[in-house]
Structures are given as structure tokens and as C-alpha cells.
């Protein structure tokens, strides 16, 4: 058997990842792409259920109901698996956050945090902290922070570099982390976020 061939689907190869050289024989079969997506979804599920330590090649393969060989074929290392799971989780959360703010307003974000899947939020923040020790994860963590700042800036119709945007993001992040980790009273978070938003809005120049 070709050592570089997926034993679960002969002739398929994983898609090229950012920073890798294009493979001379890129995958053409949809089944291979679906298989890889299934493994990545399983990694995200495990990350949100059990945290950083729960994501291993063997656990992901079992959760996805696929052979271990498929996991090691599509993801060369655990680090790659974690990075891609983190990136997918970040994109999902940014989309959810933007939609919620569009529908309910910035001050209502504490309610979205309180009703969201707590284990999923813990997985996100756990990887965010772990990113301080991993340069690859650090880049993904910055995408998360930059994405949140962009959402706030768009909501307030301010440039992303405005100090009020950064200050509001810092306030929101602190309240978010306190709610997820410490589960402090929600009313307190609502009051503080409302005050922070009003302060930023009152400082805006007249149209």
C-alpha cells in the first residue's frame, strides 16, 4: 500500500492547507472532503465537550466513527488538528456574535453569552489562553480578538482603531470570561455592559 494513500478511500488525498505546497494530485472526490470535514467537526465537538486534552487522533476518529488511519492521514499532527478546530470554532462564534448583535443590540450580548452552550464557550477560552504558548494558535486567537473588535466598530460606526472600540471590547471580554468561568450574576454584567456602551455612544460626535 502506498504509505501516503488514505487506506479508507484509495486515491484520495487531503486538501492543501494554508502555508503548504500545492499537492501535485489535489483531491477531486467529494467523499474525501466530506470525510475530512467530519473529522474536523468531531474535533470541535471534543474540544467543546472536554477541552484541550480531549482532542487526540484516536478520540477524534472514534467520535467521527472513522478509522484512526483516516485521522492521521488528513491531519499530520495533533497540533494541526487543534489549530483547525480552534479556527473553525472562532469563525462559528464570530458569526453567531455578529448575528446576535444585529438582531438584539450590543447591550443584549450578555444574554446570548448566558444562554449559549457553556462547555463550548469554555473550550473557546481554554484554547485562547493556551494560544499564549503556541504561535500558530496565537494567530487564530488574534483573529478572534480582531473579529470582535470589527463587530463592535461596525455596530458603533467607528473605525476599528478608535480607542472607544478597544475599551468596549476589553470590557466585553472581561464580562464574557467572568460569566463563562465564574458564572457571576447576569444582572451585574448587563448593568456594566450597558454603562460601557452608553459611555462609548455618548462620546461619539454628533452626526
DRENPA-3360 file (N, C-alpha, C; in nm, 2 decimals, always signed):
BEGIN
1 = XXXXXXXX = +0.08/-0.12/+0.00/+0.00/+0.00/+0.00/+0.09/+0.12/+0.00 ~ +0.05/+0.22/-0.07/+0.12/+0.35/-0.07/+0.11/+0.41/+0.06 ~ +0.23/+0.44/+0.13/+0.22/+0.50/+0.26/+0.15/+0.63/+0.27 ~ +0.14/+0.70/+0.16/+0.07/+0.83/+0.16/-0.07/+0.82/+0.11 ~ -0.12/+0.70/+0.09/-0.26/+0.69/+0.04/-0.35/+0.66/+0.16 ~ -0.47/+0.73/+0.16/-0.57/+0.71/+0.26/-0.62/+0.57/+0.25 ~ -0.60/+0.48/+0.35/-0.65/+0.35/+0.35/-0.80/+0.33/+0.35 ~ -0.87/+0.44/+0.39/-1.01/+0.43/+0.40/-1.08/+0.47/+0.26;
9 = XXXXXXXX = -1.00/+0.53/+0.17/-1.06/+0.57/+0.05/-0.94/+0.58/-0.05 ~ -0.91/+0.47/-0.12/-0.79/+0.47/-0.22/-0.81/+0.58/-0.32 ~ -0.69/+0.65/-0.34/-0.69/+0.75/-0.45/-0.72/+0.89/-0.40 ~ -0.76/+0.91/-0.27/-0.80/+1.04/-0.23/-0.68/+1.10/-0.15 ~ -0.67/+1.23/-0.15/-0.56/+1.29/-0.07/-0.62/+1.42/-0.01 ~ -0.57/+1.46/+0.11/-0.62/+1.57/+0.18/-0.60/+1.70/+0.11 ~ -0.69/+1.80/+0.12/-0.67/+1.92/+0.05/-0.55/+2.00/+0.11 ~ -0.49/+2.08/+0.03/-0.38/+2.16/+0.07/-0.42/+2.26/+0.18;
17 = XXXXXXXX = -0.34/+2.27/+0.28/-0.36/+2.36/+0.39/-0.28/+2.49/+0.37 ~ -0.33/+2.60/+0.43/-0.25/+2.73/+0.42/-0.11/+2.71/+0.46 ~ -0.02/+2.76/+0.37/+0.12/+2.75/+0.40/+0.19/+2.63/+0.35 ~ +0.11/+2.53/+0.30/+0.17/+2.41/+0.24/+0.18/+2.42/+0.09 ~ +0.27/+2.34/+0.04/+0.29/+2.34/-0.11/+0.17/+2.27/-0.17 ~ +0.12/+2.32/-0.28/+0.01/+2.25/-0.35/+0.05/+2.11/-0.39 ~ -0.04/+2.02/-0.36/-0.01/+1.88/-0.39/-0.03/+1.86/-0.54 ~ +0.07/+1.78/-0.60/+0.06/+1.76/-0.75/-0.07/+1.69/-0.79;
25 = XXXXXXXX = -0.14/+1.62/-0.70/-0.26/+1.55/-0.73/-0.37/+1.59/-0.63 ~ -0.42/+1.71/-0.64/-0.52/+1.76/-0.55/-0.65/+1.67/-0.55 ~ -0.72/+1.66/-0.44/-0.84/+1.57/-0.43/-0.95/+1.62/-0.52 ~ -1.01/+1.53/-0.58/-1.12/+1.56/-0.67/-1.25/+1.50/-0.63 ~ -1.25/+1.41/-0.53/-1.37/+1.34/-0.49/-1.43/+1.41/-0.37 ~ -1.56/+1.43/-0.38/-1.63/+1.50/-0.27/-1.63/+1.42/-0.14 ~ -1.63/+1.28/-0.15/-1.63/+1.20/-0.04/-1.51/+1.23/+0.05 ~ -1.39/+1.25/-0.01/-1.27/+1.28/+0.07/-1.29/+1.41/+0.15;
33 = XXXXXXXX = -1.34/+1.51/+0.08/-1.36/+1.64/+0.15/-1.46/+1.62/+0.26 ~ -1.57/+1.55/+0.24/-1.67/+1.52/+0.35/-1.61/+1.45/+0.46 ~ -1.52/+1.35/+0.43/-1.46/+1.27/+0.54/-1.37/+1.37/+0.63 ~ -1.30/+1.45/+0.56/-1.21/+1.55/+0.64/-1.29/+1.64/+0.72 ~ -1.40/+1.69/+0.67/-1.49/+1.78/+0.74/-1.56/+1.71/+0.86 ~ -1.59/+1.59/+0.84/-1.65/+1.51/+0.95/-1.55/+1.50/+1.07 ~ -1.42/+1.47/+1.03/-1.32/+1.46/+1.14/-1.30/+1.59/+1.21 ~ -1.30/+1.70/+1.13/-1.28/+1.83/+1.19/-1.40/+1.87/+1.28;
41 = XXXXXXXX = -1.52/+1.84/+1.24/-1.64/+1.86/+1.33/-1.63/+1.78/+1.45 ~ -1.58/+1.66/+1.44/-1.56/+1.57/+1.56/-1.46/+1.64/+1.66 ~ -1.35/+1.69/+1.60/-1.25/+1.76/+1.68/-1.31/+1.88/+1.76 ~ -1.39/+1.96/+1.69/-1.46/+2.07/+1.75/-1.55/+2.03/+1.86 ~ -1.62/+1.92/+1.84/-1.72/+1.87/+1.94/-1.64/+1.82/+2.06 ~ -1.53/+1.75/+2.05/-1.45/+1.70/+2.16/-1.39/+1.82/+2.23 ~ -1.34/+1.92/+2.16/-1.28/+2.04/+2.22/-1.38/+2.11/+2.31 ~ -1.50/+2.12/+2.27/-1.61/+2.19/+2.35/-1.66/+2.10/+2.46;
49 = XXXXXXXX = -1.65/+1.97/+2.44/-1.70/+1.88/+2.55/-1.60/+1.86/+2.66 ~ -1.47/+1.84/+2.62/-1.38/+1.80/+2.72/-1.25/+1.89/+2.72 ~ -1.25/+1.99/+2.64/-1.13/+2.08/+2.65/-1.02/+2.04/+2.57 ~ -0.91/+2.10/+2.59/-0.78/+2.08/+2.51/-0.74/+1.94/+2.51 ~ -0.74/+1.88/+2.63/-0.68/+1.74/+2.65/-0.77/+1.64/+2.58 ~ -0.89/+1.67/+2.55/-0.98/+1.57/+2.49/-0.96/+1.54/+2.34 ~ -0.88/+1.63/+2.27/-0.86/+1.62/+2.13/-0.74/+1.54/+2.10 ~ -0.75/+1.41/+2.06/-0.64/+1.33/+2.02/-0.69/+1.26/+1.89;
57 = XXXXXXXX = -0.59/+1.21/+1.81/-0.62/+1.14/+1.69/-0.72/+1.03/+1.71 ~ -0.69/+0.95/+1.81/-0.78/+0.83/+1.84/-0.92/+0.88/+1.88 ~ -0.93/+0.98/+1.97/-1.06/+1.02/+2.02/-1.14/+1.08/+1.90 ~ -1.08/+1.16/+1.82/-1.15/+1.22/+1.70/-1.20/+1.11/+1.61 ~ -1.11/+1.01/+1.58/-1.15/+0.91/+1.49/-1.27/+0.83/+1.54 ~ -1.27/+0.80/+1.67/-1.38/+0.73/+1.74/-1.51/+0.81/+1.74 ~ -1.50/+0.94/+1.77/-1.61/+1.03/+1.77/-1.67/+1.04/+1.63 ~ -1.59/+1.04/+1.53/-1.64/+1.06/+1.39/-1.68/+0.92/+1.33;
65 = XXXXXXXX = -1.66/+0.81/+1.40/-1.69/+0.68/+1.36/-1.61/+0.65/+1.23 ~ -1.48/+0.68/+1.23/-1.39/+0.66/+1.12/-1.26/+0.59/+1.17 ~ -1.19/+0.52/+1.09/-1.07/+0.45/+1.13/-0.96/+0.55/+1.18 ~ -0.88/+0.51/+1.27/-0.77/+0.60/+1.31/-0.68/+0.64/+1.20 ~ -0.66/+0.56/+1.10/-0.57/+0.59/+0.99/-0.63/+0.71/+0.91 ~ -0.76/+0.73/+0.91/-0.81/+0.84/+0.84/-0.77/+0.97/+0.90 ~ -0.77/+0.97/+1.04/-0.74/+1.10/+1.11/-0.59/+1.13/+1.09 ~ -0.51/+1.04/+1.10/-0.36/+1.06/+1.08/-0.33/+1.10/+0.94;
73 = XXXXXXXX = -0.41/+1.05/+0.85/-0.39/+1.08/+0.71/-0.42/+1.23/+0.67 ~ -0.54/+1.27/+0.72/-0.58/+1.41/+0.69/-0.52/+1.52/+0.78 ~ -0.48/+1.48/+0.90/-0.42/+1.57/+0.99/-0.28/+1.52/+1.03 ~ -0.17/+1.58/+0.99/-0.04/+1.52/+1.01/+0.00/+1.52/+1.16 ~ -0.06/+1.61/+1.24/-0.02/+1.61/+1.38/-0.14/+1.66/+1.46 ~ -0.13/+1.64/+1.59/-0.24/+1.68/+1.68/-0.24/+1.84/+1.68 ~ -0.13/+1.90/+1.67/-0.12/+2.05/+1.66/-0.21/+2.10/+1.55 ~ -0.19/+2.04/+1.43/-0.27/+2.08/+1.31/-0.42/+2.06/+1.34;
81 = XXXXXXXX = -0.46/+1.95/+1.40/-0.60/+1.92/+1.43/-0.65/+2.02/+1.53 ~ -0.58/+2.06/+1.63/-0.62/+2.16/+1.73/-0.63/+2.30/+1.66 ~ -0.54/+2.33/+1.58/-0.54/+2.46/+1.52/-0.66/+2.48/+1.43 ~ -0.69/+2.38/+1.35/-0.80/+2.39/+1.26/-0.94/+2.38/+1.33 ~ -0.94/+2.31/+1.44/-1.06/+2.30/+1.52/-1.08/+2.44/+1.59 ~ -0.98/+2.50/+1.64/-0.99/+2.63/+1.70/-1.03/+2.73/+1.60 ~ -0.98/+2.73/+1.48/-1.01/+2.82/+1.37/-1.16/+2.81/+1.34 ~ -1.21/+2.69/+1.33/-1.35/+2.67/+1.29/-1.44/+2.72/+1.41;
89 = XXXXXXXX = -1.40/+2.69/+1.53/-1.48/+2.74/+1.64/-1.48/+2.89/+1.65 ~ -1.37/+2.95/+1.62/-1.36/+3.10/+1.62/-1.46/+3.16/+1.51 ~ -1.45/+3.10/+1.39/-1.54/+3.16/+1.29/-1.68/+3.14/+1.32 ~ -1.72/+3.02/+1.38/-1.86/+3.00/+1.41/-1.91/+3.10/+1.52 ~ -1.82/+3.12/+1.62/-1.86/+3.21/+1.73/-1.87/+3.35/+1.68 ~ -1.78/+3.40/+1.59/-1.79/+3.53/+1.54/-1.91/+3.55/+1.46 ~ -1.95/+3.45/+1.38/-2.08/+3.46/+1.30/-2.20/+3.47/+1.39 ~ -2.20/+3.39/+1.50/-2.31/+3.39/+1.59/-2.32/+3.52/+1.67;
97 = XXXXXXXX = -2.20/+3.57/+1.71/-2.20/+3.70/+1.78/-2.25/+3.82/+1.70 ~ -2.20/+3.82/+1.57/-2.25/+3.93/+1.48/-2.40/+3.92/+1.46 ~ -2.45/+3.80/+1.44/-2.59/+3.79/+1.41/-2.67/+3.83/+1.53 ~ -2.63/+3.79/+1.65/-2.70/+3.83/+1.77/-2.70/+3.98/+1.79 ~ -2.59/+4.04/+1.78/-2.58/+4.19/+1.79/-2.67/+4.26/+1.69 ~ -2.67/+4.21/+1.57/-2.76/+4.27/+1.46/-2.90/+4.26/+1.50 ~ -2.94/+4.14/+1.56/-3.08/+4.12/+1.59/-3.13/+4.18/+1.72 ~ -3.03/+4.19/+1.82/-3.08/+4.23/+1.95/-3.00/+4.35/+2.01;
105 = XXXXXXXX = -2.90/+4.39/+1.95/-2.82/+4.50/+2.00/-2.70/+4.46/+2.08 ~ -2.61/+4.55/+2.10/-2.48/+4.52/+2.17/-2.50/+4.50/+2.31 ~ -2.59/+4.57/+2.38/-2.61/+4.56/+2.52/-2.68/+4.42/+2.56 ~ -2.74/+4.36/+2.46/-2.80/+4.23/+2.49/-2.71/+4.11/+2.48 ~ -2.58/+4.14/+2.45/-2.49/+4.03/+2.42/-2.47/+3.94/+2.55 ~ -2.48/+4.00/+2.66/-2.47/+3.92/+2.79/-2.57/+3.81/+2.79 ~ -2.69/+3.84/+2.74/-2.79/+3.73/+2.74/-2.76/+3.62/+2.65 ~ -2.70/+3.65/+2.53/-2.65/+3.55/+2.44/-2.54/+3.46/+2.50;
113 = XXXXXXXX = -2.45/+3.53/+2.58/-2.35/+3.45/+2.64/-2.40/+3.36/+2.75 ~ -2.50/+3.41/+2.82/-2.56/+3.33/+2.93/-2.64/+3.21/+2.88 ~ -2.70/+3.22/+2.76/-2.78/+3.11/+2.71/-2.70/+3.02/+2.62 ~ -2.58/+3.06/+2.58/-2.50/+2.98/+2.49/-2.45/+2.85/+2.56 ~ -2.41/+2.76/+2.48/-2.35/+2.63/+2.54/-2.22/+2.66/+2.62 ~ -2.23/+2.64/+2.75/-2.12/+2.68/+2.83/-1.99/+2.60/+2.80 ~ -2.01/+2.47/+2.78/-1.89/+2.39/+2.75/-1.82/+2.44/+2.62 ~ -1.90/+2.48/+2.53/-1.84/+2.53/+2.40/-1.77/+2.66/+2.43;
121 = XXXXXXXX = -1.82/+2.75/+2.51/-1.75/+2.87/+2.55/-1.62/+2.84/+2.62 ~ -1.63/+2.75/+2.71/-1.51/+2.71/+2.79/-1.40/+2.66/+2.70 ~ -1.44/+2.58/+2.60/-1.34/+2.53/+2.50/-1.28/+2.64/+2.43 ~ -1.35/+2.74/+2.39/-1.30/+2.86/+2.31/-1.20/+2.93/+2.40 ~ -1.24/+2.96/+2.52/-1.15/+3.04/+2.61/-1.03/+2.96/+2.65 ~ -1.04/+2.83/+2.67/-0.93/+2.75/+2.71/-0.82/+2.75/+2.60 ~ -0.87/+2.74/+2.47/-0.77/+2.75/+2.36/-0.71/+2.89/+2.35 ~ -0.79/+2.99/+2.38/-0.75/+3.13/+2.37/-0.63/+3.15/+2.47;
129 = XXXXXXXX = -0.64/+3.09/+2.59/-0.53/+3.10/+2.69/-0.41/+3.02/+2.65 ~ -0.44/+2.90/+2.60/-0.33/+2.81/+2.56/-0.25/+2.87/+2.44 ~ -0.32/+2.96/+2.36/-0.25/+3.02/+2.25/-0.13/+3.10/+2.29 ~ -0.13/+3.14/+2.41/-0.01/+3.22/+2.46/+0.12/+3.14/+2.46 ~ +0.11/+3.00/+2.45/+0.22/+2.91/+2.44/+0.24/+2.86/+2.30 ~ +0.16/+2.89/+2.21/+0.17/+2.83/+2.07/+0.15/+2.94/+1.97 ~ +0.26/+2.97/+1.89/+0.25/+3.08/+1.79/+0.14/+3.06/+1.69 ~ +0.11/+2.93/+1.65/+0.01/+2.91/+1.55/-0.13/+2.94/+1.61;
137 = XXXXXXXX = -0.16/+2.89/+1.73/-0.28/+2.92/+1.79/-0.29/+3.07/+1.82 ~ -0.18/+3.13/+1.85/-0.18/+3.28/+1.88/-0.24/+3.36/+1.76 ~ -0.20/+3.32/+1.64/-0.26/+3.39/+1.52/-0.41/+3.37/+1.51 ~ -0.46/+3.25/+1.55/-0.60/+3.23/+1.54/-0.67/+3.31/+1.65 ~ -0.61/+3.32/+1.77/-0.66/+3.39/+1.88/-0.67/+3.54/+1.84 ~ -0.58/+3.59/+1.77/-0.58/+3.73/+1.72/-0.70/+3.75/+1.62 ~ -0.72/+3.65/+1.54/-0.84/+3.66/+1.45/-0.97/+3.67/+1.53 ~ -0.97/+3.60/+1.64/-1.09/+3.61/+1.73/-1.11/+3.75/+1.79;
145 = XXXXXXXX = -1.00/+3.80/+1.84/-1.00/+3.94/+1.90/-1.03/+4.04/+1.80 ~ -0.96/+4.03/+1.68/-0.98/+4.13/+1.58/-1.12/+4.13/+1.52 ~ -1.18/+4.00/+1.52/-1.31/+3.99/+1.47/-1.41/+4.05/+1.56 ~ -1.39/+4.04/+1.69/-1.48/+4.10/+1.79/-1.47/+4.25/+1.78 ~ -1.35/+4.30/+1.77/-1.33/+4.45/+1.76/-1.40/+4.50/+1.63 ~ -1.39/+4.43/+1.52/-1.46/+4.47/+1.40/-1.61/+4.47/+1.41 ~ -1.66/+4.38/+1.48/-1.81/+4.37/+1.50/-1.85/+4.50/+1.59 ~ -1.78/+4.53/+1.69/-1.81/+4.64/+1.78/-1.80/+4.77/+1.70;
153 = XXXXXXXX = -1.69/+4.78/+1.62/-1.67/+4.90/+1.54/-1.78/+4.92/+1.44 ~ -1.82/+4.82/+1.37/-1.93/+4.83/+1.28/-2.06/+4.87/+1.34 ~ -2.08/+4.81/+1.46/-2.21/+4.84/+1.54/-2.21/+4.99/+1.58 ~ -2.10/+5.05/+1.62/-2.09/+5.19/+1.66/-2.06/+5.28/+1.55 ~ -2.03/+5.23/+1.43/-2.00/+5.31/+1.31/-1.87/+5.39/+1.34 ~ -1.77/+5.32/+1.39/-1.64/+5.38/+1.42/-1.53/+5.30/+1.36 ~ -1.42/+5.36/+1.34/-1.30/+5.28/+1.28/-1.26/+5.18/+1.39 ~ -1.20/+5.07/+1.35/-1.15/+4.97/+1.44/-1.04/+5.02/+1.53;
161 = XXXXXXXX = -0.97/+5.12/+1.49/-0.86/+5.18/+1.56/-0.90/+5.28/+1.67 ~ -1.03/+5.31/+1.68/-1.08/+5.40/+1.78/-1.06/+5.34/+1.92 ~ -1.01/+5.42/+2.01/-0.99/+5.37/+2.14/-1.11/+5.33/+2.22 ~ -1.23/+5.39/+2.18/-1.35/+5.35/+2.24/-1.39/+5.21/+2.21 ~ -1.36/+5.17/+2.09/-1.39/+5.04/+2.04/-1.31/+4.94/+2.12 ~ -1.18/+4.97/+2.13/-1.09/+4.88/+2.20/-1.13/+4.87/+2.35 ~ -1.17/+4.98/+2.41/-1.21/+4.98/+2.55/-1.33/+4.90/+2.57 ~ -1.43/+4.91/+2.48/-1.55/+4.84/+2.49/-1.53/+4.69/+2.47;
169 = XXXXXXXX = -1.44/+4.66/+2.38/-1.41/+4.52/+2.36/-1.34/+4.46/+2.48 ~ -1.25/+4.53/+2.55/-1.19/+4.48/+2.67/-1.29/+4.46/+2.78 ~ -1.39/+4.55/+2.79/-1.49/+4.54/+2.89/-1.58/+4.41/+2.86 ~ -1.61/+4.40/+2.74/-1.70/+4.28/+2.70/-1.62/+4.15/+2.72 ~ -1.50/+4.15/+2.69/-1.42/+4.02/+2.71/-1.41/+3.98/+2.85 ~ -1.39/+4.08/+2.94/-1.38/+4.06/+3.08/-1.51/+4.00/+3.14 ~ -1.62/+4.07/+3.10/-1.76/+4.02/+3.14/-1.79/+3.88/+3.09 ~ -1.75/+3.86/+2.96/-1.77/+3.73/+2.90/-1.69/+3.62/+2.98;
177 = XXXXXXXX = -1.57/+3.65/+3.01/-1.49/+3.55/+3.08/-1.54/+3.52/+3.22 ~ -1.58/+3.63/+3.28/-1.64/+3.61/+3.42/-1.76/+3.53/+3.42 ~ -1.85/+3.55/+3.32/-1.97/+3.48/+3.31/-1.95/+3.33/+3.28 ~ -1.86/+3.30/+3.19/-1.83/+3.16/+3.15/-1.76/+3.09/+3.26 ~ -1.66/+3.15/+3.32/-1.58/+3.08/+3.42/-1.64/+3.09/+3.56 ~ -1.67/+3.21/+3.60/-1.72/+3.23/+3.74/-1.87/+3.22/+3.75 ~ -1.94/+3.24/+3.64/-2.08/+3.24/+3.64/-2.14/+3.34/+3.74 ~ -2.09/+3.46/+3.73/-2.13/+3.57/+3.82/-2.28/+3.61/+3.78;
185 = XXXXXXXX = -2.34/+3.69/+3.87/-2.48/+3.73/+3.84/-2.49/+3.80/+3.71 ~ -2.59/+3.76/+3.63/-2.61/+3.82/+3.49/-2.65/+3.96/+3.50 ~ -2.73/+4.00/+3.60/-2.78/+4.14/+3.61/-2.66/+4.23/+3.62 ~ -2.56/+4.19/+3.70/-2.44/+4.28/+3.71/-2.37/+4.30/+3.58 ~ -2.36/+4.19/+3.50/-2.29/+4.20/+3.37/-2.37/+4.29/+3.28 ~ -2.50/+4.28/+3.28/-2.59/+4.36/+3.20/-2.57/+4.51/+3.23 ~ -2.57/+4.54/+3.36/-2.55/+4.68/+3.40/-2.42/+4.74/+3.36 ~ -2.31/+4.66/+3.37/-2.18/+4.71/+3.34/-2.17/+4.72/+3.19;
193 = XXXXXXXX = -2.22/+4.63/+3.11/-2.21/+4.64/+2.96/-2.29/+4.76/+2.91 ~ -2.41/+4.77/+2.97/-2.50/+4.89/+2.93/-2.43/+5.02/+2.95 ~ -2.37/+5.03/+3.07/-2.29/+5.15/+3.10/-2.18/+5.18/+3.01 ~ -2.10/+5.07/+2.98/-1.99/+5.08/+2.89/-2.03/+5.13/+2.75 ~ -2.14/+5.07/+2.70/-2.19/+5.10/+2.57/-2.24/+5.25/+2.56 ~ -2.32/+5.29/+2.67/-2.37/+5.43/+2.67/-2.25/+5.53/+2.68 ~ -2.15/+5.49/+2.75/-2.03/+5.58/+2.76/-1.97/+5.60/+2.63 ~ -1.96/+5.49/+2.56/-1.90/+5.50/+2.42/-1.98/+5.58/+2.33;
201 = XXXXXXX = -2.11/+5.55/+2.33/-2.21/+5.62/+2.24/-2.22/+5.77/+2.28 ~ -2.21/+5.81/+2.41/-2.22/+5.95/+2.44/-2.10/+6.03/+2.41 ~ -1.99/+5.95/+2.39/-1.86/+6.02/+2.35/-1.86/+6.04/+2.20 ~ -1.95/+5.98/+2.13/-1.95/+6.00/+1.98/-1.98/+6.14/+1.94 ~ -1.92/+6.20/+1.84/-1.95/+6.33/+1.79/-2.09/+6.33/+1.73 ~ -2.16/+6.44/+1.73/-2.29/+6.45/+1.67/-2.28/+6.43/+1.52 ~ -2.38/+6.36/+1.45/-2.38/+6.33/+1.31/-2.38/+6.46/+1.23;
% end
